[in-house]
Amino acid sequence: MEQSIKQLFLKYIRNLTSPQENEQVLSMMQDGSHQEEWRQALTEFQSEFEMAIEEAELADQQAVFHQIKNRTTLKQAKKPLYWIGYAASVLLISTIAFLVFKPVTRPVIAAKNKTAKPAKNAEGHQWIKLPDGTSVQLNNNSRLVYDQNFKGKKKREVTLFGEAFFDVAHDAAHPFVIHAGKITTTVLGTAFNISAYDDQKAVTVTVARGRVMVQRADETLAILTPNQQLSWKLGQVDQGKQTVNAEKVTAWKEQDLIMDDITLLQASELIAKRYGIEVSFKSDQVKTCRFTAAFLRRNNLSEVTEVLSAITGASFERKGNLLLIDGAGCEN
């Protein structure tokens, strides 16, 4: 029985394909066909990869990425190989936190559902794109438990262990609810920070944009608006909200480069600020290339430009303190 397209993709990701099968996969990548099967294969492989990620050395992960990249560039690509960027999200979770095929449809799953045993805390930062489009940045030693699909549910519920910054996709019909310790935070669409580390024995909610409701059981503790914070601790008498500088509270997340559905022009501004360099475009067409990617604080400039080149097809040339970007543009 002839193997399915998804099974062929799984063989390819596992580096088990023959040269002929490599060519077959590359051909499908170049003409943009079978994208759904590719996503399915990556999702299935991702669960395998997450089981073994703690045992994998960083160098081994990088080797796998370059191995796939080399097999994918057996012949000159006719257009940017966006699929390579999506593959990198699975193969380099600890190097490039979350790099996805555009449009974004698949999150990195910390646990398949709320009742599943939470994954062990990750030591570094992570970035997760939830099924509803919500963006979550996890701080050190933090994890998130959530459903793989919110469809058919009245609420979008997640459970946080540690600290995270949420940028919630607006959906008035389906409130977004975060459970952290004994505190529940409910929003419709906003940006805010929650710190709920076990050893701190406190839950702190800080709002950057919009409005959130903080509750314990059926008791409403506070309604928070931008630059307001509530720190709740069991047994503490004064649980009142206070005014803070939300940017300072969430400064930890600025160590990462989160490029969530932005253009290469917008990305260049983030790169310039992050690495203290000047960025200039040799081509106007490439400025409008739109993509999603995320890089952690430990990623250097060459790692960032290598991946962005694979996604957009742009070329990056470093001349001293100047980064030159060129390319034919993208089919957005």
C-alpha positions in Angstrom: 0.0 0.0 0.0 1.4 3.3 -1.0 2.4 5.5 1.9 0.4 8.6 2.6 1.9 12.1 2.1 1.9 12.7 5.8 3.9 9.5 6.4 6.4 10.6 3.7 6.8 13.9 5.5 7.3 12.1 8.8 10.0 10.0 7.3 11.6 13.2 5.9 11.6 15.0 9.2 13.1 11.9 10.9 15.8 11.9 8.2 14.8 8.4 6.9 13.9 9.3 3.3 15.8 8.2 0.2 17.4 10.7 -2.2 14.4 10.2 -4.5 11.9 10.8 -1.6 13.9 13.9 -0.7 13.4 15.3 -4.2 9.7 14.4 -4.0 9.3 16.4 -0.7 11.3 19.3 -2.1 9.1 19.5 -5.1 6.0 19.7 -3.0 7.5 22.4 -0.8 8.4 24.4 -3.9 4.9 24.3 -5.4 3.2 24.8 -2.0 1.1 21.7 -2.1 0.0 19.4 0.8 0.6 22.1 3.4 -2.0 20.6 5.8 -0.3 17.2 5.6 3.0 18.9 6.4 1.5 20.6 9.5 0.0 17.3 10.6 3.4 15.5 10.3 5.1 18.2 12.3 2.5 18.1 15.0 2.9 14.3 15.3 6.7 14.6 15.3 6.6 17.5 17.8 5.0 15.2 20.5 7.9 12.8 20.0 10.4 15.5 20.1 9.1 17.0 23.3 9.4 13.7 25.1 13.1 13.6 24.3 14.0 17.3 24.3 15.5 17.2 27.8 17.9 14.5 26.8 19.0 16.2 23.6 22.1 18.3 23.5 21.9 21.7 21.8 24.5 20.8 19.3 22.5 17.8 18.3 19.4 19.9 17.7 21.4 22.3 15.6 22.8 19.5 13.6 19.3 18.1 12.9 18.2 21.5 11.7 21.1 22.0 9.4 20.7 18.4 8.2 17.1 19.1 7.1 18.1 22.5 5.7 20.8 20.9 3.6 18.5 18.2 2.3 15.9 20.8 1.4 18.3 22.9 -0.7 19.5 20.0 -2.9 18.6 22.2 -5.8 17.9 25.9 -6.2 14.6 26.9 -4.7 12.2 28.9 -7.0 10.8 30.8 -4.1 11.4 31.2 -0.3 11.0 27.9 1.5 8.6 28.9 4.3 8.3 25.3 5.4 11.9 25.4 6.6 10.9 28.0 9.2 8.0 25.9 10.4 10.3 22.9 10.7 12.7 24.9 12.8 10.0 25.5 15.4 9.9 21.8 16.1 13.5 21.0 15.8 15.0 24.0 17.6 12.5 24.6 20.4 15.4 25.3 22.8 17.3 27.4 20.3 14.7 29.2 18.4 11.7 29.2 20.7 8.9 29.1 18.2 9.2 29.7 14.5 6.2 28.9 12.4 4.9 28.6 8.9 2.7 31.5 7.8 -0.2 31.7 8.5 0.0 30.7 12.1 -2.3 27.8 13.1 -0.3 25.5 15.4 0.9 26.2 18.9 3.7 24.5 20.8 1.7 22.3 23.2 2.8 22.2 26.8 0.1 19.7 27.6 -2.8 18.4 25.4 -5.5 19.3 27.9 -6.0 20.8 31.3 -6.2 17.4 33.0 -2.9 16.2 31.5 0.2 16.1 33.7 2.0 19.4 33.2 5.3 19.3 31.5 8.4 19.9 33.5 9.2 23.6 33.9 11.4 24.9 31.1 14.6 26.6 32.3 14.6 29.3 29.6 12.1 31.6 28.0 9.4 30.2 25.7 6.9 31.7 23.3 3.6 30.0 22.6 0.9 30.8 20.0 -2.4 29.5 21.2 -5.1 28.1 18.9 -7.2 31.3 19.2 -4.3 33.5 18.2 -3.3 34.5 21.8 0.4 35.1 22.3 2.1 33.9 25.5 5.6 34.7 26.6 6.8 32.4 29.4 9.5 33.5 31.8 12.2 31.2 33.2 11.0 28.1 35.0 7.4 28.5 33.8 4.9 26.3 32.0 1.4 26.6 30.6 -1.3 23.9 30.4 -4.0 24.4 27.8 -6.4 22.6 25.4 -5.1 22.1 21.9 -8.4 23.4 20.5 -10.8 25.9 22.1 -13.7 25.1 19.7 -17.0 24.2 21.2 -16.0 25.6 24.6 -17.7 28.6 26.3 -14.4 29.8 27.8 -10.8 29.7 26.7 -9.1 28.3 29.8 -5.4 27.8 30.6 -3.4 27.1 33.7 -0.2 28.9 34.5 2.7 27.8 36.7 5.4 30.5 37.0 5.3 33.8 35.1 3.9 34.8 31.7 2.9 37.8 29.6 -0.4 37.3 27.8 -1.5 39.2 24.7 -5.0 37.8 24.4 -6.9 37.7 21.1 -10.2 39.5 21.4 -13.3 37.2 21.5 -16.3 38.7 23.4 -18.3 35.5 23.2 -15.5 33.4 24.7 -13.7 34.9 27.8 -10.1 34.0 28.3 -9.5 32.6 31.8 -6.1 32.0 33.4 -5.9 29.9 36.5 -2.8 30.6 38.6 -2.6 29.3 42.1 -5.9 30.1 43.8 -6.5 33.1 41.6 -8.5 33.3 38.4 -8.0 36.1 35.9 -10.6 36.7 33.2 -10.3 38.9 30.1 -11.8 39.4 26.7 -8.8 40.7 24.8 -5.9 42.5 26.4 -2.2 42.4 27.4 -1.1 41.7 31.0 1.5 39.9 33.1 0.9 37.2 35.7 3.6 36.0 38.2 2.6 32.9 40.1 5.8 31.0 41.1 5.2 28.3 43.8 8.1 29.5 46.0 6.8 33.1 46.1 3.4 31.9 47.5 1.8 35.0 45.9 0.0 35.7 42.6 0.7 39.1 41.0 -1.3 40.4 38.0 -0.1 43.5 36.2 -2.1 45.1 33.2 -0.3 46.6 30.3 -3.3 47.1 28.0 -7.1 46.7 28.4 -9.0 45.5 31.4 -8.9 42.3 33.5 -11.0 40.9 36.3 -9.2 39.0 39.1 -11.1 36.6 41.3 -10.7 34.0 44.0 -13.5 31.5 43.9 -16.7 33.7 43.4 -15.2 36.7 45.0 -14.0 39.6 42.7 -10.7 40.9 44.1 -10.2 43.7 41.6 -10.9 45.1 38.2 -7.5 46.2 36.8 -6.8 48.7 34.0 -3.4 49.7 32.4 -0.5 50.2 34.8 -2.5 48.7 37.7 -1.4 45.7 39.7 -2.9 43.3 42.3 -0.7 41.1 44.4 -2.6 38.4 46.3 -1.2 36.3 49.0 -3.1 33.9 51.3 -3.7 35.4 54.7 -2.6 38.9 53.6 -5.0 41.5 55.0 -4.5 44.3 52.4 -5.2 42.8 48.9 -5.8 46.2 47.2 -4.6 47.2 43.8 -1.8 49.7 43.2 -0.4 51.8 40.4 2.8 50.6 38.8 4.9 51.0 35.7 3.8 48.0 33.6 6.8 48.3 31.3 9.2 47.9 34.2 7.3 44.9 35.5 7.3 43.2 32.1 10.9 44.2 31.2 11.9 40.5 31.3 10.1 39.8 28.1 12.0 42.4 26.1 15.0 40.1 26.2 13.3 38.0 23.5 12.5 38.9 19.9 8.8 38.1 19.3 7.9 38.7 15.6 4.2 37.9 15.5 2.8 38.3 12.0 4.9 41.4 11.1 6.7 42.6 8.1 10.5 42.3 7.5 10.6 46.1 7.8 9.0 46.0 11.3 11.4 43.1 12.2 14.4 45.2 11.1 13.5 47.8 13.7 13.4 45.2 16.4 16.7 43.7 15.2 18.4 47.2 15.2 17.2 47.9 18.7 18.1 44.4 20.1 21.6 44.2 18.6 22.5 47.9 18.5 23.1 48.1 14.8 21.9 50.0 11.8 19.7 48.2 9.2 19.2 49.2 5.6 17.3 47.7 2.7 18.7 47.4 -0.8 15.3 46.3 -2.0 11.9 47.8 -1.2 10.0 44.7 -2.3 11.4 42.6 0.5 10.2 45.0 3.2 6.7 43.8 3.0 7.4 40.1 3.5 5.2 39.1 6.4 5.9 36.2 8.8 5.9 35.0 12.4 9.0 34.0 14.3 10.4 34.2 17.8 14.0 34.2 19.1 15.2 33.9 22.6 17.8 36.2 24.3 20.6 33.7 23.7 20.1 33.7 19.9 22.8 35.8 18.2 22.4 38.0 15.1 23.7 35.4 12.7 21.2 32.8 13.9 18.4 35.3 13.5 19.3 36.3 10.0 19.9 32.7 8.9 16.4 31.7 9.9 14.7 34.8 8.5 16.6 34.2 5.2 15.1 30.7 5.1 11.6 32.0 5.7 11.5 35.1 3.5 14.2 34.3 0.9 15.9 37.6 1.8 19.7 37.9 1.9 21.5 39.5 4.9 24.9 41.0 4.7 26.8 42.4 7.7 29.3 45.3 7.1 30.6 46.4 10.4 27.7 48.0 12.3 25.4 47.9 9.2 23.1 45.1 8.2 22.0 45.1 4.6 18.9 43.3 3.5 18.0 42.4 -0.1 15.6 40.2 -1.8 12.9 39.8 -4.5 10.0 40.0 -2.0 7.4 37.4 -0.9 4.0 36.2 -2.0 2.1 37.4 1.1 
